[in-house]
Amino acid sequence: MFKRLIAPALAALLAVTAPVLAQSAPPTAEERARIESMIRDYLLKNPEILQEALVELEKRQAQAEDRARAAAFAANRDALYRSPNQVVLGNPQGDVTLVEFFDYNCGFCKRALPETMELLRSDSRLRIVLKDFPVLGQGSVEAAQVAVALKMQIAPPKYLEFHQKLLGGRGQANGARALEVAREVGADMTRLQRDMQSPQVQQTLAENMRLAEMLRINGTPTYVVGDEVVVGAVGLEKLRENLARARTACAAQPNMC
């Protein structure tokens, strides 16, 4: 057990001690091998330090990720909250924004849909931004292409009807099913087919993918509220708690939301 942990522990200790080593001349290959051998022997005699080193490494990695995410928020706030390509539901002038990255084939997104609708119904000051994030296969990509193109021709209330029918429906979402739902909500199908081939559709999906990568988002549903990333279908009360915190922060810094 301990021997299997030696390699990551060595990496952890070297990462922790790197700033100290950097202040002196770089060790030769022979010196480095001797240092690693000494560390290995010490760890075998004092295995409890393995956990301490790994905990410290995880802490530093988490801090680095937090710094990277904070920088991503600062650099991409407009694209995240105010992109001309996004769908905005609820109050366009709301005092707080909930951004949702979703996939039309995501079972957890389907489960969370009633919670989103309840937030829209009960919170007149809420602004919701939908970001298509099709990560569950080709059917999801096709459905997202239809959805993005549809946004170019219909008003938010009709788009919400489409969104509820497609995300809340049974079975696999794909291009054919998305087009069927678009027809049901009264889309101009000729224009829709044309707009699906437009650069704007590809640019919108590429923008969403880039934002997700920058914010370390790799699953759906994922919400962004203020400067917090909330992963998973966490439930209505948890989202309300996040929104309450964001409202306080946004009141002090309106441009952050």
Backbone as CSV, one residue per row, in Angstrom:
resi,resn,N_x,N_y,N_z,CA_x,CA_y,CA_z,C_x,C_y,C_z
1,MET,0.846,-1.207,0.000,0.000,0.000,0.000,0.873,1.245,0.000
2,PHE,1.838,1.299,0.960,2.687,2.469,1.061,3.558,2.634,-0.178
3,LYS,4.057,1.476,-0.698,4.918,1.573,-1.865,4.179,2.137,-3.067
4,ARG,2.876,1.849,-3.185,2.095,2.382,-4.300,1.942,3.895,-4.181
5,LEU,2.088,4.420,-2.962,1.949,5.857,-2.746,3.271,6.612,-2.840
6,ILE,4.380,5.883,-2.966,5.687,6.542,-2.971,5.821,7.529,-4.121
7,ALA,5.464,7.090,-5.348,5.645,7.961,-6.513,4.861,9.261,-6.400
8,PRO,3.529,9.217,-6.108,2.819,10.490,-5.958,3.321,11.300,-4.783
9,ALA,3.760,10.629,-3.726,4.268,11.380,-2.573,5.564,12.087,-2.913
10,LEU,6.437,11.409,-3.654,7.661,12.059,-4.102,7.339,13.291,-4.934
11,ALA,6.371,13.139,-5.846,5.965,14.277,-6.673,5.431,15.404,-5.803
12,ALA,4.629,15.030,-4.794,4.075,16.045,-3.900,5.172,16.768,-3.143
13,LEU,6.124,15.993,-2.598,7.199,16.620,-1.835,8.078,17.498,-2.719
14,LEU,8.352,17.038,-3.916,9.161,17.850,-4.829,8.431,19.125,-5.216
15,ALA,7.101,19.030,-5.400,6.328,20.231,-5.728,6.332,21.215,-4.577
16,VAL,6.204,20.691,-3.350,6.179,21.559,-2.175,7.531,22.202,-1.926
17,THR,8.615,21.432,-2.172,9.952,21.944,-1.874,10.587,22.658,-3.054
18,ALA,9.916,22.671,-4.200,10.493,23.287,-5.401,10.911,24.734,-5.189
19,PRO,10.089,25.592,-4.525,10.509,26.987,-4.326,11.810,27.104,-3.543
20,VAL,12.030,26.196,-2.570,13.264,26.241,-1.783,14.447,25.821,-2.643
21,LEU,14.253,24.721,-3.381,15.340,24.233,-4.239,15.712,25.246,-5.312
22,ALA,14.712,26.006,-5.755,14.964,26.974,-6.830,15.892,28.092,-6.383
23,GLN,16.029,28.298,-5.067,16.873,29.370,-4.570,18.353,28.991,-4.607
24,SER,18.662,27.724,-4.808,20.047,27.285,-4.890,20.324,26.750,-6.283
25,ALA,21.572,26.360,-6.514,21.939,25.837,-7.832,21.179,24.546,-8.105
26,PRO,20.725,24.340,-9.350,19.985,23.111,-9.673,20.834,21.883,-9.371
27,PRO,20.252,20.837,-8.764,21.033,19.634,-8.463,21.385,18.879,-9.737
28,THR,22.503,18.204,-9.693,22.871,17.339,-10.807,21.980,16.107,-10.783
29,ALA,22.053,15.322,-11.840,21.249,14.101,-11.900,21.614,13.165,-10.762
30,GLU,22.917,13.087,-10.448,23.371,12.214,-9.357,22.855,12.723,-8.014
31,GLU,22.916,14.051,-7.812,22.420,14.633,-6.557,20.910,14.434,-6.426
32,ARG,20.201,14.620,-7.526,18.750,14.446,-7.488,18.377,13.013,-7.131
33,ALA,19.092,12.053,-7.732,18.821,10.646,-7.433,19.087,10.353,-5.966
34,ARG,20.150,10.943,-5.404,20.459,10.727,-3.995,19.384,11.337,-3.090
35,ILE,18.904,12.549,-3.472,17.853,13.206,-2.696,16.580,12.368,-2.724
36,GLU,16.207,11.871,-3.915,14.990,11.069,-4.036,15.109,9.773,-3.238
37,SER,16.305,9.174,-3.224,16.510,7.955,-2.454,16.360,8.226,-0.961
38,MET,16.889,9.379,-0.521,16.770,9.752,0.894,15.305,9.984,1.266
39,ILE,14.581,10.662,0.362,13.163,10.921,0.630,12.392,9.612,0.697
40,ARG,12.713,8.705,-0.232,12.010,7.412,-0.260,12.234,6.654,1.041
41,ASP,13.474,6.607,1.473,13.777,5.904,2.712,13.054,6.551,3.894
42,TYR,13.018,7.869,3.894,12.359,8.578,4.991,10.858,8.282,5.004
43,LEU,10.264,8.246,3.812,8.836,7.986,3.737,8.491,6.571,4.190
44,LEU,9.345,5.619,3.853,9.095,4.244,4.281,9.179,4.106,5.797
45,LYS,10.033,4.914,6.411,10.169,4.873,7.859,9.106,5.725,8.558
46,ASN,8.572,6.716,7.824,7.583,7.636,8.401,6.388,7.760,7.448
47,PRO,5.644,6.684,7.267,4.580,6.692,6.252,3.469,7.701,6.494
48,GLU,3.321,8.156,7.730,2.249,9.113,8.010,2.449,10.433,7.276
49,ILE,3.693,10.715,6.890,3.937,11.987,6.197,3.408,11.959,4.766
50,LEU,3.159,10.743,4.248,2.589,10.628,2.902,1.283,11.402,2.799
51,GLN,0.407,11.163,3.759,-0.901,11.817,3.719,-0.747,13.326,3.845
52,GLU,0.162,13.780,4.712,0.362,15.218,4.884,0.827,15.861,3.579
53,ALA,1.763,15.194,2.895,2.290,15.747,1.645,1.218,15.795,0.560
54,LEU,0.429,14.724,0.460,-0.604,14.680,-0.567,-1.713,15.695,-0.286
55,VAL,-2.062,15.868,0.990,-3.070,16.867,1.348,-2.582,18.264,0.977
56,GLU,-1.309,18.532,1.252,-0.757,19.847,0.915,-0.737,20.065,-0.596
57,LEU,-0.387,19.013,-1.344,-0.380,19.143,-2.803,-1.783,19.404,-3.324
58,GLU,-2.785,18.666,-2.823,-4.167,18.875,-3.254,-4.632,20.286,-2.921
59,LYS,-4.223,20.792,-1.766,-4.580,22.148,-1.369,-4.008,23.160,-2.347
60,ARG,-2.745,22.981,-2.707,-2.117,23.927,-3.625,-2.723,23.837,-5.031
61,GLN,-3.062,22.608,-5.436,-3.698,22.456,-6.746,-5.070,23.120,-6.755
62,ALA,-5.817,22.969,-5.662,-7.129,23.610,-5.571,-6.990,25.127,-5.592
63,GLN,-5.999,25.648,-4.903,-5.774,27.091,-4.905,-5.412,27.590,-6.297
64,ALA,-4.588,26.811,-7.002,-4.213,27.200,-8.365,-5.434,27.183,-9.280
65,GLU,-6.304,26.180,-9.102,-7.521,26.111,-9.918,-8.458,27.270,-9.608
66,ASP,-8.549,27.638,-8.325,-9.380,28.782,-7.945,-8.861,30.065,-8.585
67,ARG,-7.538,30.230,-8.596,-6.959,31.426,-9.211,-7.218,31.442,-10.715
68,ALA,-7.079,30.269,-11.346,-7.324,30.187,-12.786,-8.788,30.478,-13.106
69,ARG,-9.696,29.963,-12.273,-11.123,30.196,-12.499,-11.481,31.666,-12.285
70,ALA,-10.874,32.292,-11.267,-11.119,33.718,-11.017,-10.642,34.555,-12.196
71,ALA,-9.487,34.201,-12.742,-8.977,34.915,-13.916,-9.896,34.705,-15.110
72,ALA,-10.448,33.487,-15.241,-11.364,33.198,-16.347,-12.639,34.010,-16.221
73,PHE,-13.161,34.146,-15.010,-14.342,34.985,-14.790,-14.058,36.421,-15.219
74,ALA,-12.927,36.946,-14.774,-12.594,38.338,-15.062,-12.457,38.581,-16.563
75,ALA,-11.874,37.612,-17.268,-11.604,37.792,-18.695,-12.804,37.490,-19.584
76,ASN,-13.790,36.755,-19.058,-14.883,36.276,-19.913,-16.264,36.660,-19.395
77,ARG,-16.337,37.657,-18.546,-17.611,38.007,-17.928,-18.673,38.398,-18.955
78,ASP,-18.291,39.180,-19.957,-19.263,39.602,-20.968,-19.780,38.414,-21.768
79,ALA,-18.869,37.532,-22.180,-19.289,36.352,-22.949,-20.163,35.437,-22.096
80,LEU,-19.893,35.380,-20.817,-20.649,34.500,-19.929,-22.043,35.036,-19.663
81,TYR,-22.164,36.332,-19.392,-23.433,36.910,-18.960,-24.149,37.723,-20.030
82,ARG,-23.409,38.258,-20.997,-24.032,39.210,-21.927,-23.706,38.932,-23.388
83,SER,-23.462,37.695,-23.744,-23.181,37.365,-25.133,-24.417,37.595,-26.011
84,PRO,-24.254,38.195,-27.192,-25.404,38.365,-28.089,-25.938,37.039,-28.618
85,ASN,-25.181,35.959,-28.430,-25.579,34.654,-28.952,-26.430,33.846,-27.976
86,GLN,-26.551,34.291,-26.746,-27.178,33.454,-25.741,-28.691,33.651,-25.675
87,VAL,-29.355,32.715,-25.015,-30.786,32.802,-24.768,-30.994,33.361,-23.365
88,VAL,-31.827,34.388,-23.235,-32.112,34.999,-21.940,-33.587,34.790,-21.613
89,LEU,-33.856,34.195,-20.469,-35.218,33.979,-19.997,-35.446,34.786,-18.719
90,GLY,-36.690,34.946,-18.355,-36.985,35.681,-17.142,-36.897,37.180,-17.357
91,ASN,-36.391,37.870,-16.373,-36.298,39.333,-16.398,-34.997,39.770,-17.059
92,PRO,-35.053,40.349,-18.266,-33.811,40.754,-18.947,-32.998,41.769,-18.147
93,GLN,-33.671,42.527,-17.274,-32.997,43.523,-16.439,-32.864,43.037,-14.994
94,GLY,-32.887,41.743,-14.806,-32.838,41.186,-13.455,-31.605,41.590,-12.682
95,ASP,-31.700,41.509,-11.359,-30.585,41.928,-10.517,-29.581,40.811,-10.257
96,VAL,-29.891,39.599,-10.721,-28.943,38.503,-10.607,-29.194,37.540,-11.770
97,THR,-28.119,36.880,-12.217,-28.216,35.982,-13.369,-27.801,34.577,-12.981
98,LEU,-28.571,33.619,-13.440,-28.235,32.200,-13.314,-27.908,31.685,-14.711
99,VAL,-26.680,31.264,-14.912,-26.260,30.689,-16.190,-26.294,29.172,-16.071
100,GLU,-26.929,28.510,-17.029,-26.979,27.045,-17.009,-26.337,26.477,-18.270
101,PHE,-25.324,25.649,-18.087,-24.751,24.848,-19.168,-25.472,23.505,-19.151
102,PHE,-26.084,23.149,-20.277,-26.944,21.953,-20.289,-26.795,21.201,-21.598
103,ASP,-27.276,19.970,-21.577,-27.297,19.104,-22.757,-28.702,18.526,-22.858
104,TYR,-29.292,18.536,-24.058,-30.672,18.064,-24.220,-30.830,16.571,-23.965
105,ASN,-29.719,15.822,-23.887,-29.806,14.403,-23.559,-29.346,14.094,-22.140
106,CYS,-29.169,15.117,-21.341,-28.698,14.930,-19.970,-29.872,14.606,-19.052
107,GLY,-29.850,13.405,-18.456,-30.923,13.003,-17.560,-31.037,13.901,-16.346
108,PHE,-29.917,14.354,-15.818,-29.945,15.235,-14.652,-30.477,16.614,-15.025
109,CYS,-30.197,17.061,-16.270,-30.766,18.331,-16.735,-32.286,18.228,-16.824
110,LYS,-32.757,17.083,-17.303,-34.203,16.864,-17.375,-34.817,16.906,-15.976
111,ARG,-34.126,16.269,-15.028,-34.618,16.237,-13.659,-34.650,17.639,-13.044
112,ALA,-33.694,18.476,-13.444,-33.588,19.823,-12.869,-34.491,20.839,-13.569
113,LEU,-35.080,20.474,-14.709,-35.907,21.423,-15.454,-37.045,22.012,-14.615
114,PRO,-37.807,21.217,-13.862,-38.870,21.817,-13.046,-38.347,22.841,-12.038
115,GLU,-37.132,22.645,-11.561,-36.551,23.601,-10.613,-36.259,24.934,-11.307
116,THR,-35.761,24.855,-12.528,-35.521,26.081,-13.296,-36.828,26.808,-13.547
117,MET,-37.865,26.053,-13.900,-39.163,26.676,-14.155,-39.742,27.304,-12.886
118,GLU,-39.519,26.658,-11.748,-40.005,27.208,-10.486,-39.262,28.506,-10.130
119,LEU,-37.982,28.542,-10.387,-37.225,29.775,-10.149,-37.745,30.902,-11.039
120,LEU,-38.016,30.589,-12.292,-38.575,31.596,-13.201,-39.931,32.092,-12.713
121,ARG,-40.747,31.173,-12.236,-42.097,31.535,-11.801,-42.086,32.370,-10.520
122,SER,-41.209,32.001,-9.602,-41.276,32.577,-8.259,-40.363,33.778,-8.040
123,ASP,-39.430,34.014,-8.950,-38.445,35.087,-8.743,-38.508,36.066,-9.908
124,SER,-39.229,37.149,-9.722,-39.433,38.117,-10.809,-38.189,38.946,-11.112
125,ARG,-37.182,38.857,-10.253,-35.954,39.625,-10.473,-34.839,38.777,-11.067
126,LEU,-35.160,37.535,-11.423,-34.144,36.594,-11.892,-33.996,36.635,-13.412
127,ARG,-32.779,36.603,-13.846,-32.424,36.506,-15.269,-31.716,35.171,-15.456
128,ILE,-32.192,34.365,-16.401,-31.580,33.061,-16.655,-30.977,33.049,-18.059
129,VAL,-29.744,32.603,-18.135,-29.039,32.478,-19.415,-28.807,30.993,-19.685
130,LEU,-29.233,30.534,-20.850,-29.043,29.138,-21.238,-27.861,29.017,-22.190
131,LYS,-26.962,28.095,-21.875,-25.797,27.824,-22.716,-25.846,26.364,-23.165
132,ASP,-26.091,26.155,-24.454,-26.043,24.793,-24.984,-24.624,24.254,-24.846
133,PHE,-24.513,23.091,-24.209,-23.211,22.458,-23.989,-23.338,20.976,-24.345
134,PRO,-23.392,20.668,-25.653,-23.692,19.297,-26.097,-22.483,18.371,-25.984
135,VAL,-22.428,17.635,-24.888,-21.275,16.779,-24.620,-21.625,15.290,-24.628
136,LEU,-22.876,14.950,-24.962,-23.316,13.563,-24.848,-23.579,12.914,-26.205
137,GLY,-22.797,13.286,-27.194,-22.893,12.599,-28.471,-23.452,13.448,-29.593
138,GLN,-23.494,12.832,-30.778,-23.896,13.539,-31.987,-25.338,14.031,-31.921
139,GLY,-26.220,13.244,-31.316,-27.607,13.686,-31.185,-27.713,14.988,-30.411
140,SER,-26.916,15.114,-29.371,-26.909,16.343,-28.581,-26.415,17.522,-29.400
141,VAL,-25.385,17.293,-30.209,-24.852,18.363,-31.069,-25.923,18.818,-32.060
142,GLU,-26.604,17.870,-32.676,-27.650,18.215,-33.650,-28.779,19.005,-32.990
143,ALA,-29.209,18.555,-31.814,-30.284,19.252,-31.106,-29.859,20.669,-30.751
144,ALA,-28.613,20.831,-30.326,-28.104,22.157,-29.966,-28.054,23.068,-31.185
145,GLN,-27.685,22.525,-32.330,-27.648,23.335,-33.558,-29.030,23.860,-33.914
146,VAL,-30.038,23.014,-33.774,-31.418,23.448,-34.022,-31.806,24.535,-33.023
147,ALA,-31.489,24.312,-31.753,-31.874,25.255,-30.701,-31.236,26.624,-30.916
148,VAL,-29.951,26.639,-31.249,-29.259,27.916,-31.457,-29.834,28.650,-32.666
149,ALA,-30.106,27.902,-33.744,-30.688,28.530,-34.933,-32.098,29.036,-34.648
150,LEU,-32.855,28.302,-33.852,-34.223,28.713,-33.528,-34.227,30.027,-32.755
151,LYS,-33.264,30.188,-31.879,-33.166,31.412,-31.095,-33.069,32.644,-31.995
152,MET,-32.553,32.472,-33.204,-32.355,33.587,-34.112,-33.670,34.103,-34.702
153,GLN,-34.786,33.374,-34.514,-36.029,33.805,-35.157,-37.231,33.913,-34.222
154,ILE,-37.150,33.416,-32.990,-38.340,33.473,-32.145,-38.036,34.188,-30.827
155,ALA,-39.085,34.705,-30.210,-38.960,35.437,-28.956,-38.744,34.472,-27.788
156,PRO,-38.195,34.962,-26.672,-37.920,34.091,-25.522,-39.089,33.235,-25.046
157,PRO,-40.337,33.744,-24.979,-41.418,32.864,-24.516,-41.607,31.632,-25.396
158,LYS,-41.509,31.809,-26.712,-41.635,30.669,-27.621,-40.424,29.756,-27.516
159,TYR,-39.253,30.367,-27.318,-38.063,29.543,-27.156,-38.188,28.693,-25.885
160,LEU,-38.718,29.271,-24.831,-38.902,28.520,-23.594,-39.847,27.341,-23.814
161,GLU,-40.879,27.549,-24.613,-41.794,26.446,-24.938,-41.042,25.324,-25.638
162,PHE,-40.214,25.682,-26.604,-39.387,24.693,-27.303,-38.466,23.973,-26.314
163,HIS,-37.796,24.737,-25.481,-36.826,24.193,-24.521,-37.497,23.189,-23.585
164,GLN,-38.646,23.540,-23.073,-39.359,22.641,-22.159,-39.795,21.353,-22.855
165,LYS,-40.288,21.489,-24.082,-40.764,20.303,-24.805,-39.617,19.364,-25.154
166,LEU,-38.481,19.933,-25.590,-37.373,19.082,-26.018,-36.638,18.488,-24.820
167,LEU,-36.342,19.320,-23.824,-35.620,18.813,-22.661,-36.516,17.945,-21.789
168,GLY,-37.785,18.304,-21.711,-38.701,17.551,-20.850,-39.310,16.327,-21.512
169,GLY,-39.083,16.154,-22.806,-39.678,15.021,-23.516,-38.933,13.720,-23.284
170,ARG,-39.582,12.642,-23.613,-38.972,11.324,-23.478,-38.161,10.980,-24.717
171,GLY,-37.260,10.031,-24.544,-36.489,9.555,-25.686,-35.275,10.419,-25.983
172,GLN,-34.553,9.979,-27.013,-33.313,10.627,-27.411,-33.578,11.933,-28.132
173,ALA,-32.844,12.970,-27.733,-32.897,14.239,-28.471,-31.862,14.202,-29.577
174,ASN,-32.284,14.568,-30.774,-31.369,14.645,-31.911,-31.907,15.702,-32.873
175,GLY,-31.288,15.793,-34.050,-31.715,16.813,-34.982,-33.161,16.655,-35.414
176,ALA,-33.567,15.425,-35.711,-34.929,15.188,-36.193,-35.959,15.552,-35.123
177,ARG,-35.711,15.133,-33.905,-36.652,15.437,-32.832,-36.697,16.941,-32.547
178,ALA,-35.545,17.598,-32.572,-35.500,19.043,-32.321,-36.248,19.802,-33.411
179,LEU,-36.107,19.380,-34.646,-36.827,20.028,-35.745,-38.335,19.821,-35.597
180,GLU,-38.729,18.640,-35.160,-40.153,18.348,-34.944,-40.735,19.290,-33.894
181,VAL,-40.000,19.483,-32.801,-40.470,20.371,-31.728,-40.480,21.818,-32.210
182,ALA,-39.472,22.192,-32.993,-39.434,23.558,-33.530,-40.659,23.825,-34.406
183,ARG,-41.056,22.839,-35.187,-42.259,22.985,-36.026,-43.499,23.143,-35.136
184,GLU,-43.560,22.388,-34.060,-44.702,22.456,-33.147,-44.874,23.837,-32.519
185,VAL,-43.752,24.541,-32.296,-43.850,25.866,-31.651,-43.971,26.987,-32.686
186,GLY,-44.089,26.624,-33.976,-44.366,27.626,-34.999,-43.165,28.222,-35.688
187,ALA,-42.053,27.499,-35.739,-40.859,28.024,-36.395,-41.047,28.104,-37.902
188,ASP,-40.366,29.055,-38.512,-40.243,29.132,-39.968,-39.188,28.092,-40.351
189,MET,-39.625,26.941,-40.830,-38.726,25.813,-41.033,-37.716,26.064,-42.153
190,THR,-38.121,26.808,-43.180,-37.176,27.121,-44.256,-36.027,27.970,-43.721
191,ARG,-36.395,28.986,-42.959,-35.355,29.837,-42.371,-34.512,29.052,-41.367
192,LEU,-35.166,28.183,-40.607,-34.441,27.415,-39.602,-33.365,26.541,-40.244
193,GLN,-33.742,25.855,-41.318,-32.775,25.010,-42.010,-31.610,25.841,-42.538
194,ARG,-31.920,27.045,-43.015,-30.860,27.922,-43.526,-29.964,28.421,-42.391
195,ASP,-30.601,28.852,-41.298,-29.821,29.401,-40.186,-28.946,28.349,-39.516
196,MET,-29.362,27.096,-39.564,-28.551,26.038,-38.960,-27.173,25.928,-39.616
197,GLN,-27.078,26.375,-40.870,-25.800,26.318,-41.587,-24.991,27.606,-41.441
198,SER,-25.509,28.552,-40.691,-24.848,29.856,-40.598,-23.644,29.799,-39.665
199,PRO,-22.665,30.670,-39.882,-21.495,30.729,-38.989,-21.878,31.026,-37.545
200,GLN,-22.972,31.756,-37.348,-23.358,32.148,-35.993,-23.638,30.930,-35.102
201,VAL,-24.229,29.895,-35.692,-24.532,28.694,-34.906,-23.235,28.052,-34.416
202,GLN,-22.296,27.883,-35.331,-21.023,27.275,-34.948,-20.259,28.162,-33.970
203,GLN,-20.313,29.461,-34.177,-19.623,30.390,-33.277,-20.211,30.335,-31.877
204,THR,-21.539,30.228,-31.793,-22.189,30.164,-30.484,-21.769,28.919,-29.725
205,LEU,-21.812,27.762,-30.383,-21.438,26.521,-29.712,-19.949,26.520,-29.360
206,ALA,-19.122,27.076,-30.243,-17.692,27.158,-29.943,-17.434,28.072,-28.750
207,GLU,-18.175,29.169,-28.672,-18.035,30.083,-27.535,-18.410,29.379,-26.236
208,ASN,-19.512,28.631,-26.266,-19.940,27.910,-25.069,-18.898,26.881,-24.635
209,MET,-18.336,26.169,-25.595,-17.308,25.174,-25.282,-16.072,25.848,-24.683
210,ARG,-15.694,26.975,-25.242,-14.513,27.692,-24.747,-14.747,28.178,-23.316
211,LEU,-15.934,28.726,-23.062,-16.251,29.189,-21.708,-16.213,28.028,-20.713
212,ALA,-16.795,26.903,-21.107,-16.797,25.737,-20.226,-15.376,25.292,-19.907
213,GLU,-14.526,25.278,-20.908,-13.134,24.881,-20.679,-12.431,25.859,-19.741
214,MET,-12.626,27.145,-19.960,-11.982,28.163,-19.137,-12.426,28.062,-17.677
215,LEU,-13.699,27.720,-17.462,-14.250,27.658,-16.114,-14.166,26.258,-15.503
216,ARG,-13.471,25.344,-16.184,-13.297,23.971,-15.703,-14.633,23.242,-15.580
217,ILE,-15.529,23.499,-16.528,-16.831,22.830,-16.550,-16.741,21.644,-17.497
218,ASN,-17.080,20.460,-17.019,-16.982,19.282,-17.887,-18.210,18.374,-17.811
219,GLY,-19.286,18.847,-17.204,-20.492,18.039,-17.124,-21.729,18.909,-17.054
220,THR,-22.881,18.270,-17.178,-24.150,18.993,-17.150,-25.093,18.343,-16.144
221,PRO,-25.999,19.117,-15.544,-26.031,20.572,-15.651,-24.953,21.198,-14.768
222,THR,-24.416,22.316,-15.206,-23.544,23.130,-14.374,-24.061,24.559,-14.423
223,TYR,-24.147,25.166,-13.251,-24.674,26.526,-13.137,-23.542,27.483,-12.754
224,VAL,-23.660,28.698,-13.229,-22.764,29.764,-12.793,-23.641,30.852,-12.192
225,VAL,-23.348,31.201,-10.948,-24.111,32.233,-10.242,-23.106,33.183,-9.616
226,GLY,-23.096,34.433,-10.085,-22.067,35.343,-9.607,-20.711,34.815,-10.032
227,ASP,-19.828,34.585,-9.063,-18.525,33.996,-9.353,-18.416,32.573,-8.812
228,GLU,-19.548,31.905,-8.686,-19.563,30.526,-8.202,-19.970,29.579,-9.320
229,VAL,-19.294,28.443,-9.388,-19.676,27.372,-10.294,-20.331,26.269,-9.461
230,VAL,-21.562,25.919,-9.822,-22.344,24.933,-9.072,-22.545,23.717,-9.981
231,VAL,-21.980,22.600,-9.596,-21.970,21.415,-10.456,-23.101,20.467,-10.069
232,GLY,-23.885,20.069,-11.070,-24.884,19.033,-10.860,-26.270,19.555,-10.537
233,ALA,-27.218,18.622,-10.523,-28.610,18.944,-10.181,-28.704,19.019,-8.666
234,VAL,-28.384,20.176,-8.113,-28.197,20.324,-6.665,-29.495,20.576,-5.917
235,GLY,-30.566,20.863,-6.633,-31.841,21.092,-5.977,-32.199,22.559,-5.860
236,LEU,-33.474,22.801,-5.685,-34.014,24.157,-5.690,-33.460,25.006,-4.551
237,GLU,-33.414,24.458,-3.347,-32.984,25.256,-2.199,-31.524,25.657,-2.314
238,LYS,-30.688,24.754,-2.812,-29.264,25.082,-2.991,-29.104,26.205,-4.009
239,LEU,-29.844,26.153,-5.102,-29.763,27.220,-6.096,-30.231,28.546,-5.510
240,ARG,-31.272,28.500,-4.697,-31.756,29.732,-4.068,-30.708,30.307,-3.114
241,GLU,-29.985,29.440,-2.420,-28.910,29.914,-1.540,-27.820,30.598,-2.351
242,ASN,-27.450,29.988,-3.469,-26.432,30.595,-4.328,-26.894,31.929,-4.888
243,LEU,-28.153,31.993,-5.287,-28.693,33.238,-5.833,-28.721,34.334,-4.769
244,ALA,-29.037,33.968,-3.539,-29.058,34.958,-2.459,-27.665,35.527,-2.231
245,ARG,-26.643,34.662,-2.231,-25.268,35.149,-2.069,-24.862,36.040,-3.231
246,ALA,-25.235,35.615,-4.438,-24.875,36.400,-5.621,-25.555,37.761,-5.611
247,ARG,-26.785,37.826,-5.138,-27.504,39.114,-5.073,-26.757,40.101,-4.171
248,THR,-26.278,39.606,-3.061,-25.527,40.466,-2.152,-24.250,40.968,-2.820
249,ALA,-23.541,40.052,-3.497,-22.303,40.434,-4.168,-22.564,41.372,-5.343
250,CYS,-23.651,41.095,-6.081,-23.950,41.915,-7.255,-24.426,43.311,-6.868
251,ALA,-25.048,43.421,-5.707,-25.463,44.745,-5.252,-24.248,45.622,-5.005
252,ALA,-23.158,45.009,-4.543,-21.932,45.760,-4.287,-21.127,45.979,-5.564
253,GLN,-21.188,44.995,-6.480,-20.453,45.094,-7.753,-21.393,44.688,-8.885
254,PRO,-22.211,45.601,-9.376,-23.217,45.266,-10.395,-22.638,44.644,-11.658
255,ASN,-21.419,45.007,-12.032,-20.869,44.501,-13.288,-20.464,43.027,-13.206
256,MET,-20.471,42.444,-11.997,-20.041,41.047,-11.876,-21.155,40.083,-12.267
257,CYS,-22.383,40.576,-12.460,-23.501,39.687,-12.783,-24.104,40.007,-14.142
